[in-house]
Amino acid sequence: MRKRVWIFLTVVAGFCSGGCMTPALWHESAYVTPAPIPNLALIDTPRGILAQYDAAFERNGDLRRCAYYVEPNLKQLSKGGKPAFINPSNTRPGTPIPVFFSRPMRPPDLYAVCPANHASFTIYRRGWVLGPCDLPVFKDEKALAAKWALTPLAVIGDASLVGGCVWILFFPHQPADRPDP
């Protein structure tokens, strides 16, 4: 009986310390965030203001250059969503917008201010202000697809763990070659 109590306590401790695979798989989400130094570039194009920056993928640590048009994506970004990205190499040439860390004393007609944390920017054009615009932070779709693919295996693993514990706790084990008295 004492052995069963110790086995039971060990199993309970394992579950309490995060031994379940399925909740651990879904506990944290991998996100795509702006890189610590995102190398923000803003370009005034005929289609609107194009924002380019370096994004960091938590799933694997990769950095990738991302680009999107600011105005059409404002509503999506204000909700914390993912903008409609475009390929940075497929953009038309435009006029680079100077980016400052604080408002300049003699500002040009069109400029942007990006605070020291590099996570947002505000665009100023002769009496017109757009922003602050946060650089996008969103869930990584590839990491989410991998979670869905691994969920059946995690559920099978959890069921095996529980089934094994039930077997150990409730079915007494006797040696197979024990002689009868």
C-alpha positions as CSV (number, residue, x, y, z in Angstrom):
1,M,0.0,0.0,0.0
2,R,2.8,2.4,0.8
3,K,4.4,1.8,-2.6
4,R,1.1,2.8,-4.3
5,V,0.9,6.0,-2.2
6,W,4.4,7.0,-3.3
7,I,3.7,6.2,-6.9
8,F,0.4,8.2,-6.8
9,L,2.2,11.2,-5.2
10,T,5.0,11.0,-7.9
11,V,2.4,10.9,-10.7
12,V,0.5,13.9,-9.1
13,A,3.7,15.8,-8.8
14,G,4.5,15.1,-12.5
15,F,1.1,16.4,-13.6
16,C,1.4,19.5,-11.4
17,S,4.8,20.4,-12.7
18,G,3.6,20.5,-16.3
19,G,4.0,16.9,-17.3
20,C,1.0,17.1,-19.6
21,M,2.0,17.5,-23.2
22,T,-1.1,18.9,-24.8
23,P,-1.4,22.0,-22.5
24,A,2.3,22.6,-22.7
25,L,2.1,22.5,-26.5
26,W,-0.7,25.1,-26.6
27,H,0.4,27.2,-23.5
28,E,2.7,29.7,-25.4
29,S,2.3,31.0,-28.9
30,A,5.1,32.0,-31.1
31,Y,4.9,35.6,-32.3
32,V,6.4,37.7,-35.0
33,T,7.7,40.9,-33.5
34,P,9.8,43.9,-34.7
35,A,13.5,43.2,-34.3
36,P,15.2,44.9,-31.4
37,I,16.6,47.4,-33.9
38,P,14.0,47.1,-36.8
39,N,15.8,49.4,-39.3
40,L,12.6,51.2,-40.0
41,A,12.4,52.8,-43.5
42,L,9.4,54.8,-44.6
43,I,8.9,55.6,-48.3
44,D,6.4,57.9,-49.9
45,T,5.1,56.1,-53.0
46,P,2.3,56.8,-55.5
47,R,0.3,54.0,-53.7
48,G,0.9,55.6,-50.2
49,I,3.4,55.4,-47.5
50,L,5.3,52.1,-47.4
51,A,6.8,50.9,-44.1
52,Q,9.7,48.5,-44.2
53,Y,11.2,46.9,-41.1
54,D,13.1,43.9,-39.8
55,A,10.8,41.3,-38.1
56,A,12.0,38.7,-35.6
57,F,10.3,35.2,-35.6
58,E,10.2,33.8,-32.1
59,R,9.8,30.3,-33.5
60,N,13.3,30.1,-34.9
61,G,15.0,33.4,-34.2
62,D,15.1,34.4,-37.9
63,L,15.0,38.1,-39.0
64,R,13.1,38.9,-42.2
65,R,12.5,42.2,-44.0
66,C,8.8,43.0,-44.1
67,A,6.9,45.7,-45.9
68,Y,3.4,47.0,-45.9
69,Y,1.4,50.1,-46.9
70,V,0.5,52.1,-43.8
71,E,-2.8,53.7,-44.7
72,P,-4.7,50.6,-45.9
73,N,-3.6,48.6,-42.9
74,L,-4.4,51.1,-40.1
75,K,-7.6,49.5,-39.0
76,Q,-6.0,46.0,-39.0
77,L,-3.0,47.3,-37.0
78,S,-5.1,49.2,-34.5
79,K,-6.8,45.8,-33.6
80,G,-3.4,44.2,-33.1
81,G,-3.7,42.2,-36.4
82,K,-1.3,41.3,-39.1
83,P,-1.1,43.8,-42.0
84,A,-1.3,42.8,-45.7
85,F,2.4,42.4,-46.4
86,I,4.0,42.9,-49.8
87,N,7.3,41.7,-51.1
88,P,9.8,44.6,-50.4
89,S,11.6,43.9,-53.7
90,N,8.4,44.4,-55.7
91,T,7.8,48.0,-54.6
92,R,8.0,51.0,-56.9
93,P,10.6,53.6,-56.2
94,G,9.5,56.5,-54.0
95,T,10.8,59.3,-51.9
96,P,12.5,58.2,-48.6
97,I,10.9,59.8,-45.6
98,P,13.4,61.0,-43.0
99,V,13.0,59.3,-39.6
100,F,14.0,61.2,-36.4
101,F,14.0,60.2,-32.8
102,S,12.3,63.4,-31.8
103,R,10.6,66.3,-33.6
104,P,13.2,68.4,-35.4
105,M,13.6,72.1,-34.8
106,R,13.3,72.8,-38.6
107,P,11.1,70.0,-39.9
108,P,10.9,69.1,-43.6
109,D,7.5,69.0,-45.3
110,L,7.3,65.2,-44.7
111,Y,9.0,63.3,-41.9
112,A,8.5,60.7,-39.3
113,V,9.4,60.4,-35.6
114,C,10.3,57.0,-34.2
115,P,10.8,56.8,-30.4
116,A,13.9,55.3,-28.9
117,N,12.1,51.9,-28.4
118,H,11.7,51.6,-32.2
119,A,8.2,50.0,-31.8
120,S,6.2,52.8,-33.4
121,F,6.3,55.8,-35.6
122,T,4.3,59.0,-36.3
123,I,4.3,60.6,-39.7
124,Y,4.0,64.4,-40.1
125,R,3.1,66.2,-43.3
126,R,2.4,70.0,-43.3
127,G,-0.3,70.1,-40.6
128,W,-1.3,66.5,-41.0
129,V,-0.4,63.8,-38.5
130,L,-0.7,60.0,-39.0
131,G,0.0,57.9,-35.9
132,P,1.3,56.8,-33.7
133,C,1.5,53.6,-35.8
134,D,2.8,50.6,-33.9
135,L,4.9,48.1,-35.8
136,P,3.0,44.8,-36.1
137,V,3.1,42.1,-33.5
138,F,1.1,39.0,-34.5
139,K,1.0,35.2,-34.1
140,D,3.2,33.2,-36.3
141,E,1.0,31.2,-38.6
142,K,3.6,28.5,-39.3
143,A,4.1,27.8,-35.6
144,L,0.3,27.6,-35.2
145,A,0.1,25.0,-38.1
146,A,2.8,23.0,-36.4
147,K,0.8,23.0,-33.1
148,W,-2.3,21.7,-34.9
149,A,-0.2,18.9,-36.5
150,L,1.4,17.9,-33.2
151,T,-1.8,18.0,-31.1
152,P,-2.9,14.4,-31.9
153,L,0.5,13.1,-30.9
154,A,0.4,15.1,-27.6
155,V,-3.1,13.8,-26.8
156,I,-1.9,10.2,-27.4
157,G,1.1,10.8,-25.2
158,D,-1.1,12.2,-22.4
159,A,-3.6,9.3,-22.7
160,S,-0.7,6.8,-22.5
161,L,0.7,8.5,-19.4
162,V,-2.7,8.5,-17.7
163,G,-3.4,4.9,-18.7
164,G,0.0,3.8,-17.4
165,C,-0.5,5.5,-14.1
166,V,-4.0,3.9,-13.7
167,W,-2.5,0.5,-14.5
168,I,0.3,0.9,-12.0
169,L,-2.0,2.2,-9.2
170,F,-5.0,-0.2,-9.6
171,F,-3.7,-3.4,-10.9
172,P,-1.4,-5.3,-8.5
173,H,1.8,-6.7,-10.0
174,Q,2.8,-10.2,-9.1
175,P,5.9,-12.0,-10.4
176,A,4.9,-14.3,-13.3
177,D,7.0,-17.3,-12.1
178,R,5.9,-17.2,-8.5
179,P,5.3,-20.8,-7.3
180,D,1.9,-21.7,-5.9
181,P,1.9,-22.8,-2.2
